[in-house]
């Protein structure tokens, strides 16, 4: 059996993990909103129609921020359609997903839901069909105290206090021809720059505020690294907007492509590919920063990421309300790769400060619901839950002797790890993926952390890579393992099953 030695030193810190790294996403797509987070008449629904069973699972995931309302949907969306008395709201054709949007849930309902879920809102403005003025107007509606038409309209609609929305996406995937109102990089860069300007003006910013008082603006970067415009798009957009924004957005989905005759190793290499994608955009930011002689640091917002089998055919008719779209049922194989992706985000926490798992409920999501019925936790729910709740504080740099395997992305590591030390709780969290098809011995050398005591050890493994969870039958989940012995207070030896994910927690 091969042995992988992993060394970590308490003093070699990559960066602080921002809580917002563990965010998620709700779009008006399929059953994410209707029958997902919002279902009046459901046995668990509160007075606002929010499903209580879903709220409980969102809190279990410990999601700090949720992006809304899109996604592709936002580029054709008029936010005014979703406010005011429901009986007066228009039903619209959504050209992004070819459904009918009833507009029974909009900005005000989302803000109430965020309060119920204990999350911060991350709003996207329409820079497809929308204008710069309209971007300012929604900021006025959400954030202005009162005394103007739109802030008074919010108060009339039941929200006396401003919502105080801090995070704003300047459009979505504007590099893609599939996007309503698609622009080239220069056109979008100029529009986003002006939108950022007037949004900050509307928020009352003069440049003298503390960082906490200023909006956090996210400009649209490349939708994926296969785009022919990548990474030139990102360079051009940043050169137009660098001094007015805080984050560059990036999106990436992975899939198991057995139907395309690609080997399993290609899927298992996803985490290393994600790391390279982040590295390229990190370098692009630094190039623009140097070119502009700017002292400012722009960060990355990985505000769409997940596993998504995009070749799945649509089974629902066009223009249906709340159709069953993108309702992927995740396998154990998916959970293993998902854990590796989370490790990558954690290991790049110095530049990736925002992250949004796409999406939260029903649509390529960790939580699934039955109309009028129950819920279940998908296989990917568990790595997210354990790492969101435990991989906090500082990410510590690791040095690994892992061997590699060949895949479509080049070389990828057989053993993939992330290690976090939280000085507030004096705990150490370790996430380990074994992508090898045989068991591996792992030796953790952690002597700089002092005398360690094992507190928790869980493992996800399965002889069936296609194993799934379903309603009333959650069988693919982390199982507790016997706590490992810590030799000399700092050496931990483990046996990782073939193709498995393990999570350990130590007291320091």
KEKE-913236 format. One line per 10 residues: number of its first residue (from 1); their letters; for each residue x, y, z of C-alpha. Coordinates in steps of 0.5 Angstrom, whole numbers. Example, Ala and Ser with C-alpha at 12.3 -4.5 7.8 and 13.67 -1.06 7.14 Angstrom:
2
1) as) 25/-9/16 | 27/-2/14
END
This chain:
508
1) xxxxxxxxxx) 0/0/0 | 3/7/-2 | 4/12/3 | 3/19/3 | 6/24/8 | 3/31/9 | 7/36/13 | 4/42/16 | 7/48/20 | 2/53/24
11) xxxxxxxxxx) 6/59/22 | 5/58/14 | -1/61/13 | -4/62/7 | -10/66/9 | -16/67/13 | -22/64/11 | -28/69/10 | -34/66/12 | -37/68/5
21) xxxxxxxxxx) -33/63/2 | -39/58/4 | -45/62/1 | -50/59/-4 | -55/61/-10 | -62/62/-11 | -65/63/-18 | -71/64/-21 | -70/57/-25 | -74/51/-24
31) xxxxxxxxxx) -76/49/-17 | -71/53/-13 | -76/58/-11 | -83/56/-12 | -83/49/-8 | -76/50/-6 | -75/55/-1 | -83/58/-2 | -89/54/-2 | -95/57/2
41) xxxxxxxxxx) -99/51/4 | -94/47/6 | -95/43/12 | -88/47/15 | -89/53/12 | -89/60/16 | -94/66/15 | -89/68/9 | -90/62/6 | -83/60/7
51) xxxxxxxxxx) -82/52/8 | -79/51/15 | -76/44/13 | -72/47/8 | -70/53/13 | -67/48/18 | -63/45/13 | -60/51/10 | -58/53/17 | -55/46/18
61) xxxxxxxxxx) -51/48/12 | -49/54/16 | -49/58/9 | -48/66/11 | -50/69/4 | -54/67/-2 | -54/70/-9 | -61/72/-12 | -64/72/-17 | -60/70/-22
71) xxxxxxxxxx) -56/67/-26 | -58/68/-33 | -65/70/-31 | -63/76/-28 | -61/79/-35 | -68/79/-37 | -71/81/-31 | -75/87/-29 | -74/87/-21 | -81/92/-20
81) xxxxxxxxxx) -85/86/-23 | -83/82/-16 | -85/88/-11 | -92/90/-9 | -99/87/-8 | -98/80/-11 | -105/80/-14 | -102/86/-19 | -96/83/-21 | -95/81/-28
91) xxxxxxxxxx) -93/74/-30 | -88/74/-35 | -84/70/-40 | -77/68/-38 | -73/67/-44 | -67/65/-40 | -70/58/-38 | -76/58/-43 | -81/58/-37 | -87/63/-34
101) xxxxxxxxxx) -85/67/-28 | -91/69/-24 | -87/74/-20 | -90/71/-13 | -84/72/-10 | -79/78/-11 | -74/82/-7 | -78/84/-1 | -80/76/0 | -72/74/-1
111) xxxxxxxxxx) -70/79/4 | -75/77/9 | -73/70/7 | -66/72/9 | -68/74/15 | -71/68/17 | -65/64/14 | -60/68/18 | -56/69/11 | -54/76/8
121) xxxxxxxxxx) -57/78/1 | -52/78/-5 | -56/81/-10 | -55/81/-18 | -57/87/-22 | -59/86/-29 | -54/89/-34 | -57/85/-40 | -63/89/-42 | -63/93/-36
131) xxxxxxxxxx) -60/100/-36 | -55/103/-31 | -60/108/-28 | -64/101/-27 | -58/99/-23 | -58/105/-19 | -66/105/-17 | -66/98/-14 | -60/100/-10 | -65/106/-8
141) xxxxxxxxxx) -70/101/-6 | -66/97/-2 | -61/101/2 | -64/108/2 | -67/110/9 | -73/114/6 | -76/121/3 | -75/119/-4 | -80/115/-9 | -77/108/-9
151) xxxxxxxxxx) -75/108/-2 | -82/110/0 | -85/105/-4 | -81/100/0 | -84/103/6 | -90/102/3 | -89/95/1 | -88/93/9 | -81/94/10 | -80/101/14
161) xxxxxxxxxx) -72/100/15 | -67/99/9 | -65/92/7 | -58/95/7 | -55/90/2 | -48/90/2 | -46/85/-4 | -48/86/-11 | -47/83/-18 | -46/87/-24
171) xxxxxxxxxx) -50/83/-28 | -48/75/-30 | -44/71/-35 | -44/77/-40 | -39/74/-44 | -43/69/-46 | -48/69/-53 | -53/65/-49 | -54/71/-44 | -60/76/-46
181) xxxxxxxxxx) -56/83/-48 | -49/80/-49 | -44/85/-50 | -37/84/-51 | -31/85/-46 | -30/93/-48 | -38/94/-48 | -39/91/-42 | -33/94/-38 | -36/101/-40
191) xxxxxxxxxx) -43/99/-38 | -41/96/-31 | -36/102/-29 | -42/107/-30 | -47/102/-26 | -42/101/-21 | -41/109/-20 | -48/111/-20 | -50/105/-15 | -44/108/-10
201) xxxxxxxxxx) -47/115/-11 | -54/112/-10 | -51/109/-3 | -49/115/-1 | -41/114/-2 | -36/119/-2 | -30/115/-1 | -29/117/6 | -33/111/9 | -30/105/12
211) xxxxxxxxxx) -30/99/8 | -36/96/12 | -40/102/10 | -39/101/2 | -42/97/-3 | -38/90/-5 | -39/90/-12 | -37/84/-16 | -36/85/-24 | -37/79/-29
221) xxxxxxxxxx) -31/75/-31 | -31/69/-35 | -36/64/-35 | -31/58/-36 | -24/57/-38 | -27/54/-44 | -29/61/-47 | -25/63/-53 | -25/70/-50 | -22/67/-43
231) xxxxxxxxxx) -18/70/-40 | -17/76/-45 | -24/78/-42 | -22/78/-35 | -16/83/-37 | -21/88/-41 | -26/88/-36 | -22/89/-30 | -18/95/-34 | -25/98/-34
241) xxxxxxxxxx) -27/97/-27 | -21/96/-23 | -22/102/-19 | -29/101/-18 | -30/94/-16 | -28/89/-11 | -29/82/-14 | -28/79/-20 | -33/73/-21 | -32/66/-24
251) xxxxxxxxxx) -36/60/-25 | -34/53/-26 | -38/47/-27 | -36/39/-27 | -39/33/-29 | -38/26/-30 | -37/24/-37 | -38/17/-38 | -43/18/-44 | -37/22/-47
261) xxxxxxxxxx) -33/16/-46 | -28/20/-42 | -25/16/-36 | -26/17/-29 | -19/20/-28 | -22/26/-32 | -27/27/-27 | -23/26/-21 | -18/31/-23 | -23/37/-23
271) xxxxxxxxxx) -20/40/-16 | -13/41/-19 | -17/44/-25 | -20/49/-21 | -14/51/-18 | -11/52/-24 | -17/56/-26 | -16/60/-20 | -9/61/-21 | -10/64/-28
281) xxxxxxxxxx) -15/69/-26 | -11/71/-20 | -5/72/-24 | -10/77/-29 | -12/81/-23 | -4/82/-21 | -3/84/-28 | -8/89/-28 | -6/92/-21 | 1/93/-24
291) xxxxxxxxxx) -1/96/-30 | -6/101/-27 | 0/102/-21 | -6/101/-16 | -5/99/-9 | -12/96/-9 | -13/89/-8 | -19/86/-12 | -21/79/-10 | -25/73/-13
301) xxxxxxxxxx) -32/71/-12 | -33/64/-14 | -40/65/-15 | -42/59/-19 | -39/52/-18 | -42/45/-17 | -42/39/-21 | -47/39/-26 | -49/34/-32 | -50/39/-37
311) xxxxxxxxxx) -52/34/-43 | -58/32/-39 | -64/33/-44 | -70/37/-42 | -76/33/-40 | -81/39/-39 | -85/43/-44 | -83/50/-45 | -87/56/-41 | -89/52/-36
321) xxxxxxxxxx) -89/55/-29 | -84/52/-24 | -82/46/-28 | -77/40/-26 | -71/43/-29 | -64/41/-27 | -66/37/-22 | -59/32/-21 | -59/27/-16 | -52/26/-14
331) xxxxxxxxxx) -48/20/-13 | -42/18/-8 | -38/19/-14 | -40/27/-14 | -39/28/-7 | -32/25/-7 | -30/30/-13 | -35/36/-9 | -30/35/-3 | -24/36/-7
341) xxxxxxxxxx) -27/42/-10 | -28/45/-3 | -21/43/-1 | -19/48/-7 | -23/54/-5 | -21/53/2 | -13/53/0 | -14/59/-5 | -18/63/1 | -13/69/0
351) xxxxxxxxxx) -16/71/-6 | -23/67/-6 | -27/71/-1 | -34/70/-4 | -36/63/-6 | -43/61/-8 | -45/54/-9 | -50/53/-15 | -55/52/-13 | -59/51/-6
361) xxxxxxxxxx) -65/48/-7 | -68/43/-12 | -64/46/-18 | -57/42/-18 | -57/43/-11 | -55/39/-4 | -63/40/-2 | -68/37/-5 | -76/38/-4 | -82/34/-5
371) xxxxxxxxxx) -88/38/-7 | -93/38/-1 | -88/33/2 | -81/32/5 | -74/33/4 | -67/29/3 | -60/31/4 | -56/30/-3 | -49/26/-2 | -46/33/-3
381) xxxxxxxxxx) -50/36/3 | -45/33/7 | -38/35/5 | -41/42/5 | -44/42/12 | -37/39/15 | -33/44/12 | -37/50/12 | -38/49/20 | -31/47/21
391) xxxxxxxxxx) -26/49/16 | -26/56/19 | -20/61/22 | -14/60/18 | -12/56/12 | -5/53/13 | 0/51/8 | 1/43/7 | 7/40/3 | 5/33/1
401) xxxxxxxxxx) 8/27/-2 | 2/25/-6 | 3/21/-12 | -1/24/-19 | -5/21/-24 | -6/23/-31 | -12/26/-34 | -15/31/-39 | -12/37/-35 | -5/34/-34
411) xxxxxxxxxx) -3/31/-28 | -7/31/-21 | -6/29/-14 | -8/22/-12 | -9/25/-5 | -12/32/-4 | -12/35/3 | -14/42/6 | -12/44/13 | -15/49/17
421) xxxxxxxxxx) -13/52/24 | -18/56/28 | -15/60/34 | -22/62/37 | -23/55/38 | -16/52/38 | -18/47/33 | -15/44/27 | -20/41/21 | -17/36/16
431) xxxxxxxxxx) -21/34/10 | -18/29/6 | -20/26/-1 | -17/19/-4 | -18/19/-11 | -14/13/-12 | -17/6/-14 | -14/3/-8 | -13/4/0 | -8/9/2
441) xxxxxxxxxx) -4/10/8 | -3/18/10 | 2/20/15 | 0/27/18 | 6/31/21 | 3/36/25 | 8/38/31 | 8/45/30 | 1/45/33 | 3/43/40
451) xxxxxxxxxx) 0/36/43 | -6/34/39 | -13/31/41 | -17/27/36 | -24/30/37 | -28/27/31 | -27/23/25 | -32/21/20 | -31/18/13 | -35/17/6
461) xxxxxxxxxx) -34/11/2 | -38/6/-2 | -37/0/-6 | -42/3/-11 | -40/10/-14 | -47/11/-17 | -50/10/-10 | -55/16/-9 | -60/19/-3 | -67/19/-4
471) xxxxxxxxxx) -73/21/-1 | -74/17/6 | -67/13/4 | -61/17/6 | -56/12/6 | -50/15/3 | -47/20/9 | -41/20/13 | -40/15/18 | -36/16/25
481) xxxxxxxxxx) -29/12/25 | -25/10/31 | -21/16/33 | -14/16/31 | -8/15/36 | -4/21/36 | 3/19/36 | 8/24/40 | 2/29/40 | 3/31/33
491) xxxxxxxxxx) 4/24/28 | -3/21/26 | -3/15/21 | -9/14/17 | -12/8/12 | -16/12/7 | -21/7/3 | -20/7/-4 | -24/13/-7 | -26/16/-1
501) xxxxxxxx) -27/23/3 | -25/23/10 | -26/29/15 | -22/30/22 | -22/35/28 | -17/36/33 | -16/40/39 | -10/43/40
END
